[in-house]
Amino acid sequence: MFAVIYRGYLKPDCEKKYHDAWQIVAKYFKEKRGALGSCLHKAQDGMWVAYSRWPDKATRDASWPGDNAPSDQLPQQVKAAIIAIQESTDPERKLPEICLEIVNDLLIND
């Protein structure tokens, strides 16, 4: 299993735009692209952190554009949401994603 942590700070007055866009993207990737789920957090210092789980890195990489433009294969609503996420993030305070191989998992119940 594979997980990714996305971290960064938002531009002023972009929290609702970011949150709404994240909801669209996370739901689509879970329902249509093989993601296992995602969780969005806000730290006390204002940093936003999203945690996303995938069966493997290849499945995630085939779906998520990273810093690039959204894939043309995605529905228009999802492409627009990815652009909204990118536009909401403060580029001067964006942090690199952290890719993780899951070694032991006690979050999911059998």
Protein Blocks (a to p, Z undefined) as FASTA:
>chain_A
ZZddddddddehilmmmmmmmmmmmmmmmmmnopabdcddddfkopacdddddfbfklmm
mmmgojaccdfkbcfklmmmmmmmmmmpcfklcccddddddfbdckbcZZ
